[in-house]
Amino acid sequence: MPLSPPPDPTRRLALYALAVCVLSVAAAVVSFVQGSWLGIVWVLLAGLSSNMTWYYARRGRSVN
């Protein structure tokens, strides 16, 4: 059985940041539906994690 090379760490970080982005958008929607202004914090976190996703995705492409 051939051994596969280890996954690229930047690709893994991009996927983690994407997961955080999706979860924070869902949390923002739930917060706003419940009438809580805490959703603003979730929106800011979604923006930050979205930028991190793009950064790590582009960095992973430029390395390979």
C-alpha positions in Angstrom: 0.0 0.0 0.0 1.7 3.3 -1.1 2.0 6.0 1.5 0.4 9.3 0.5 2.2 12.5 1.2 1.1 14.4 4.2 -1.6 17.1 3.5 -0.5 20.6 3.0 -0.8 22.6 6.3 -1.9 25.7 4.5 -4.8 23.8 2.8 -5.8 22.4 6.2 -5.8 25.9 7.8 -7.9 27.2 4.9 -10.5 24.4 5.5 -10.5 25.1 9.2 -11.0 28.9 8.6 -13.8 28.1 6.1 -15.5 25.9 8.7 -15.3 28.7 11.3 -16.7 31.1 8.7 -19.7 28.9 7.9 -20.5 28.3 11.6 -20.2 31.9 12.6 -22.6 32.9 9.8 -25.1 30.3 11.1 -24.6 31.6 14.6 -25.2 35.2 13.4 -28.4 34.2 11.7 -29.7 32.4 14.8 -28.7 35.4 17.0 -30.5 37.9 14.8 -33.6 35.7 14.5 -33.8 35.5 18.3 -33.5 39.3 18.4 -30.0 39.4 20.0 -27.5 42.1 18.9 -24.7 39.6 19.7 -25.0 38.6 16.1 -22.8 41.6 15.2 -19.9 39.8 16.9 -20.6 36.7 14.8 -20.7 38.7 11.6 -17.3 40.3 12.4 -15.9 36.8 13.2 -17.3 35.6 9.8 -15.5 38.4 8.0 -12.2 37.7 9.7 -12.4 34.0 9.1 -13.4 34.6 5.5 -10.2 36.7 5.0 -8.2 34.0 6.6 -9.7 31.4 4.3 -8.7 33.4 1.2 -5.2 34.1 2.5 -4.4 30.5 3.3 -6.0 29.3 0.1 -3.9 31.7 -2.1 -0.8 30.9 0.0 -1.3 27.2 -0.5 -1.7 27.7 -4.3 1.4 29.8 -4.6 3.6 27.2 -2.7 2.6 24.3 -4.9 
